[in-house]
Amino acid sequence: MLHRHLNHQRFTLAAIDDVISRGRWRDWADLRRAALNDLSLLDKVQRICRPYVADPYAQRYHFWMHYVEEHQTTS
């Protein structure tokens, strides 16, 4: 995914937030694949999603928070 305000393709906190908030299916699949290969990314995803958990309409962030919770307990 090309980030509109970043000049790199690494999964930094800003890049992860960008992928979650405006990414498409392929971008989400790339993030998932990267998180499965590097479990430290799950901590970053959780850090990004935590502020949005109180908002019931932030469904993308809820999805990723649940994903992290499922994969952190199994790893």
DSSP file (Angstrom, degrees, kcal/mol; ACC not computed):
  #  RESIDUE AA STRUCTURE BP1 BP2  ACC     N-H-->O    O-->H-N    N-H-->O    O-->H-N    TCO  KAPPA ALPHA  PHI   PSI    X-CA   Y-CA   Z-CA
    1    1 A M              0   0    0      0, 0.0     2,-0.6     0, 0.0    18,-0.1   0.000 360.0 360.0 360.0 132.8    0.0    0.0    0.0
    2    2 A L        -     0   0    0      5,-0.0     2,-0.4     2,-0.0     7,-0.1  -0.775 360.0-141.5 -84.8 123.1    1.3    3.4   -0.8
    3    3 A H    >   -     0   0    0     -2,-0.6     3,-0.6     5,-0.3    12,-0.1  -0.710   3.7-141.9 -89.0 133.7    0.9    5.6    2.2
    4    4 A R  T 3  S+     0   0    0     -2,-0.4    -1,-0.1     1,-0.2    -2,-0.0   0.725  99.1  27.6 -69.4 -20.8   -0.2    9.2    1.4
    5    5 A H  T 3  S+     0   0    0     -3,-0.0     2,-0.4     0, 0.0    -1,-0.2   0.274 109.3  76.6-125.2  10.5    2.0   10.7    4.1
    6    6 A L    <   -     0   0    0     -3,-0.6    -3,-0.2     2,-0.1     0, 0.0  -0.926  57.3-155.5-122.9 148.1    4.9    8.2    4.5
    7    7 A N  S    S+     0   0    0     -2,-0.4     2,-0.3    -5,-0.1    -3,-0.0  -0.027  74.3  57.8-111.7  31.1    7.8    7.6    2.2
    8    8 A H  S    S-     0   0    0      2,-0.1    -5,-0.3    -5,-0.0    -2,-0.1  -0.899  70.3-133.3-146.7 173.6    8.5    4.0    3.2
    9    9 A Q        +     0   0    0     -2,-0.3     2,-0.1    -7,-0.1    -7,-0.0   0.156  62.3 120.9-119.9  17.0    6.8    0.7    3.2
   10   10 A R  S    S-     0   0    0      1,-0.1     2,-1.6     0, 0.0    -2,-0.1  -0.411  73.5-109.1 -78.6 158.9    7.7   -0.6    6.7
   11   11 A F        +     0   0    0      4,-0.1     2,-0.1    -2,-0.1    -1,-0.1  -0.551  57.0 156.7 -90.5  72.1    5.0   -1.4    9.2
   12   12 A T     >  -     0   0    0     -2,-1.6     4,-2.7     1,-0.1     5,-0.2  -0.321  61.4 -94.5 -80.3 174.6    5.5    1.5   11.6
   13   13 A L  H  > S+     0   0    0      1,-0.2     4,-2.4     2,-0.2     5,-0.2   0.920 128.2  48.6 -58.3 -43.6    2.7    2.6   13.9
   14   14 A A  H  > S+     0   0    0      1,-0.2     4,-2.1     2,-0.2    -1,-0.2   0.898 112.1  48.6 -64.6 -40.1    1.7    5.3   11.3
   15   15 A A  H  > S+     0   0    0      2,-0.2     4,-2.6     1,-0.2    -2,-0.2   0.908 110.9  50.1 -67.5 -41.3    1.7    2.8    8.5
   16   16 A I  H  X S+     0   0    0     -4,-2.7     4,-2.6     2,-0.2     5,-0.2   0.921 110.7  49.7 -62.9 -43.5   -0.3    0.2   10.5
   17   17 A D  H  X S+     0   0    0     -4,-2.4     4,-2.8    -5,-0.2     5,-0.2   0.904 111.3  49.9 -60.6 -41.2   -2.9    2.9   11.3
   18   18 A D  H  X S+     0   0    0     -4,-2.1     4,-2.5     2,-0.2     5,-0.4   0.916 110.7  49.0 -63.9 -44.3   -3.1    3.8    7.6
   19   19 A V  H  X S+     0   0    0     -4,-2.6     4,-1.7     1,-0.2    -2,-0.2   0.925 115.5  43.9 -62.1 -45.1   -3.5    0.2    6.6
   20   20 A I  H  < S+     0   0    0     -4,-2.6    -2,-0.2     1,-0.2    -1,-0.2   0.934 118.0  43.3 -67.0 -45.4   -6.3   -0.3    9.1
   21   21 A S  H  < S+     0   0    0     -4,-2.8    -2,-0.2    -5,-0.2    -1,-0.2   0.849 137.1   4.7 -75.2 -34.3   -8.1    2.9    8.5
   22   22 A R  H  < S+     0   0    0     -4,-2.5    -3,-0.2    -5,-0.2    -2,-0.2   0.326  95.1 120.4-136.0  10.7   -8.1    3.1    4.7
   23   23 A G     <  -     0   0    0     -4,-1.7     2,-0.2    -5,-0.4    -4,-0.1  -0.301  50.8-134.5 -75.4 161.8   -6.5   -0.1    3.4
   24   24 A R     >  -     0   0    0     -2,-0.0     4,-2.3     1,-0.0     3,-0.4  -0.466  40.1 -81.0-104.5-179.0   -8.2   -2.6    1.1
   25   25 A W  H  > S+     0   0    0      1,-0.3     4,-2.5     2,-0.2     5,-0.2   0.884 129.2  50.5 -53.1 -46.5   -8.4   -6.4    1.4
   26   26 A R  H  > S+     0   0    0      1,-0.2     4,-2.1     2,-0.2    -1,-0.3   0.882 109.9  50.9 -62.4 -38.7   -4.9   -6.9   -0.1
   27   27 A D  H  > S+     0   0    0     -3,-0.4     4,-2.2     2,-0.2    -1,-0.2   0.903 110.7  48.7 -65.4 -41.1   -3.4   -4.4    2.3
   28   28 A W  H  X S+     0   0    0     -4,-2.3     4,-2.7     1,-0.2    -2,-0.2   0.893 109.7  52.3 -65.0 -39.6   -5.0   -6.2    5.2
   29   29 A A  H  X S+     0   0    0     -4,-2.5     4,-2.6    -5,-0.2    -2,-0.2   0.887 108.8  50.6 -63.9 -38.2   -3.7   -9.5    3.9
   30   30 A D  H  X S+     0   0    0     -4,-2.1     4,-2.4     2,-0.2    -2,-0.2   0.912 111.4  47.8 -64.7 -42.6   -0.2   -8.1    3.7
   31   31 A L  H  X S+     0   0    0     -4,-2.2     4,-2.5     2,-0.2    -2,-0.2   0.916 112.4  49.5 -63.9 -43.1   -0.4   -6.8    7.3
   32   32 A R  H  X S+     0   0    0     -4,-2.7     4,-2.2     2,-0.2    -2,-0.2   0.935 111.5  48.6 -60.8 -47.3   -1.8  -10.2    8.5
   33   33 A R  H  X S+     0   0    0     -4,-2.6     4,-1.5     1,-0.2    -1,-0.2   0.916 112.6  48.1 -60.4 -44.2    1.1  -12.0    6.7
   34   34 A A  H  X S+     0   0    0     -4,-2.4     4,-1.9     1,-0.2    -1,-0.2   0.890 110.9  51.2 -64.3 -39.6    3.7   -9.7    8.2
   35   35 A A  H  < S+     0   0    0     -4,-2.5     7,-0.3     1,-0.2    -1,-0.2   0.848 108.1  51.9 -68.4 -33.8    2.2  -10.1   11.7
   36   36 A L  H  < S+     0   0    0     -4,-2.2     3,-0.3     1,-0.2    -1,-0.2   0.829 114.3  43.7 -70.5 -30.5    2.3  -13.9   11.4
   37   37 A N  H  < S+     0   0    0     -4,-1.5     2,-0.4     1,-0.3    -2,-0.2   0.763 126.8  30.1 -82.6 -27.4    5.9  -13.7   10.5
   38   38 A D    ><  -     0   0    0     -4,-1.9     3,-2.2    -5,-0.2     4,-0.3  -0.834  66.7-169.3-136.1  95.0    6.8  -11.1   13.1
   39   39 A L  T >> S+     0   0    0     -2,-0.4     3,-1.1     1,-0.3     4,-0.6   0.651  80.2  76.1 -63.8 -15.3    4.6  -11.4   16.2
   40   40 A S  H 3> S+     0   0    0      1,-0.2     4,-1.1     2,-0.2     3,-0.4   0.748  83.7  67.9 -67.0 -20.7    6.0   -8.1   17.6
   41   41 A L  H <> S+     0   0    0     -3,-2.2     4,-2.7     1,-0.2    -1,-0.2   0.799  87.9  65.8 -66.5 -27.6    3.7   -6.4   15.0
   42   42 A L  H <> S+     0   0    0     -3,-1.1     4,-2.5    -4,-0.3    -1,-0.2   0.887  98.7  52.2 -61.4 -37.6    0.7   -7.7   17.0
   43   43 A D  H  X S+     0   0    0     -4,-0.6     4,-2.2    -3,-0.4    -1,-0.2   0.896 110.0  48.6 -63.8 -39.6    1.8   -5.4   19.8
   44   44 A K  H  X S+     0   0    0     -4,-1.1     4,-2.1     2,-0.2    -2,-0.2   0.921 110.8  49.7 -65.7 -44.0    1.9   -2.4   17.4
   45   45 A V  H  X S+     0   0    0     -4,-2.7     4,-2.4     1,-0.2    -2,-0.2   0.923 111.4  49.4 -61.2 -43.8   -1.5   -3.3   16.0
   46   46 A Q  H  X S+     0   0    0     -4,-2.5     4,-2.4     1,-0.2    -1,-0.2   0.905 108.8  52.9 -61.7 -41.4   -2.9   -3.5   19.5
   47   47 A R  H  < S+     0   0    0     -4,-2.2    -1,-0.2     1,-0.2    -2,-0.2   0.880 111.9  45.7 -62.3 -38.6   -1.4   -0.2   20.4
   48   48 A I  H  < S+     0   0    0     -4,-2.1     4,-0.2     1,-0.2    -2,-0.2   0.896 116.8  44.0 -69.8 -40.7   -3.0    1.5   17.4
   49   49 A C  H >X S+     0   0    0     -4,-2.4     3,-1.8     1,-0.2     4,-0.7   0.788  91.8  81.8 -78.8 -29.1   -6.4   -0.1   18.0
   50   50 A R  G >< S+     0   0    0     -4,-2.4     3,-1.2     1,-0.3     4,-0.3   0.845  88.7  52.4 -50.7 -45.2   -6.7    0.4   21.8
   51   51 A P  G 34 S+     0   0    0      0, 0.0     3,-0.3     0, 0.0    -1,-0.3   0.737 109.4  51.7 -65.5 -19.0   -7.9    4.1   21.6
   52   52 A Y  G X4 S+     0   0    0     -3,-1.8     3,-1.6    -4,-0.2     6,-0.3   0.537  81.2  91.1 -94.1  -7.2  -10.7    3.1   19.2
   53   53 A V  T << S+     0   0    0     -3,-1.2    -1,-0.2    -4,-0.7    -3,-0.1   0.814  82.2  57.5 -61.7 -31.0  -12.2    0.3   21.3
   54   54 A A  T 3  S+     0   0    0     -4,-0.3    -1,-0.3    -3,-0.3    -2,-0.1   0.671  91.2  82.0 -73.5 -15.6  -14.6    2.6   23.0
   55   55 A D    X   -     0   0    0     -3,-1.6     3,-1.6     1,-0.1     7,-0.1  -0.808  64.2-163.3 -94.1 109.2  -16.1    3.7   19.7
   56   56 A P  T 3  S+     0   0    0      0, 0.0    -1,-0.1     0, 0.0     3,-0.1   0.686  88.8  57.7 -66.3 -15.5  -18.7    1.1   18.5
   57   57 A Y  T 3  S+     0   0    0      1,-0.2     2,-1.7    -5,-0.1     3,-0.3   0.512  79.4  88.8 -92.3  -5.0  -18.5    2.5   15.0
   58   58 A A    <>  +     0   0    0     -3,-1.6     4,-1.9    -6,-0.3     3,-0.4  -0.430  51.5 157.4 -87.6  61.9  -14.7    2.0   14.6
   59   59 A Q  H  >  +     0   0    0     -2,-1.7     4,-2.6     1,-0.2    -1,-0.2   0.799  63.6  58.0 -65.0 -32.8  -15.3   -1.5   13.3
   60   60 A R  H  > S+     0   0    0     -3,-0.3     4,-2.0     1,-0.2    -1,-0.2   0.918 109.8  45.2 -62.4 -42.0  -12.0   -1.9   11.4
   61   61 A Y  H  > S+     0   0    0     -3,-0.4     4,-2.3     2,-0.2    -2,-0.2   0.868 111.3  52.9 -70.8 -36.0  -10.2   -1.3   14.6
   62   62 A H  H  X S+     0   0    0     -4,-1.9     4,-2.5     2,-0.2     5,-0.2   0.924 107.9  52.2 -62.4 -44.0  -12.4   -3.6   16.5
   63   63 A F  H  X S+     0   0    0     -4,-2.6     4,-2.2     1,-0.2    -2,-0.2   0.947 112.5  43.7 -56.5 -50.3  -11.7   -6.3   13.9
   64   64 A W  H  X S+     0   0    0     -4,-2.0     4,-2.4     1,-0.2    -1,-0.2   0.837 110.6  54.9 -69.2 -32.1   -8.0   -5.9   14.3
   65   65 A M  H  X S+     0   0    0     -4,-2.3     4,-2.5     2,-0.2    -1,-0.2   0.923 110.2  46.8 -65.1 -42.5   -8.1   -5.8   18.1
   66   66 A H  H  X S+     0   0    0     -4,-2.5     4,-2.3     2,-0.2    -2,-0.2   0.890 110.3  53.8 -64.3 -38.6  -10.0   -9.1   18.1
   67   67 A Y  H  X S+     0   0    0     -4,-2.2     4,-2.2    -5,-0.2    -2,-0.2   0.935 110.3  46.6 -60.6 -45.9   -7.5  -10.5   15.7
   68   68 A V  H  X S+     0   0    0     -4,-2.4     4,-2.6     1,-0.2     5,-0.3   0.932 110.8  52.1 -62.0 -46.3   -4.6   -9.5   18.0
   69   69 A E  H  X S+     0   0    0     -4,-2.5     4,-1.2     1,-0.2    -1,-0.2   0.894 111.5  47.4 -59.7 -40.4   -6.4  -11.0   21.0
   70   70 A E  H  X S+     0   0    0     -4,-2.3     4,-0.9     1,-0.2    -1,-0.2   0.900 117.2  41.3 -66.7 -41.3   -6.9  -14.3   19.3
   71   71 A H  H  X S+     0   0    0     -4,-2.2     4,-0.8    -5,-0.2    -2,-0.2   0.728 109.3  56.9 -85.5 -22.0   -3.3  -14.6   18.0
   72   72 A Q  H  < S+     0   0    0     -4,-2.6    -1,-0.2    -5,-0.2    -2,-0.2   0.842 108.4  48.2 -74.9 -32.1   -1.6  -13.3   21.1
   73   73 A T  H  < S+     0   0    0     -4,-1.2    -2,-0.2    -5,-0.3    -1,-0.2   0.780 113.0  47.9 -77.7 -25.4   -3.2  -16.1   23.2
   74   74 A T  H  <        0   0    0     -4,-0.9    -1,-0.2     1,-0.2    -2,-0.2   0.632 360.0 360.0 -89.6 -13.2   -2.4  -18.8   20.8
   75   75 A S     <        0   0    0     -4,-0.8    -1,-0.2    -5,-0.1    -2,-0.2   0.465 360.0 360.0 -96.8 360.0    1.3  -17.8   20.3
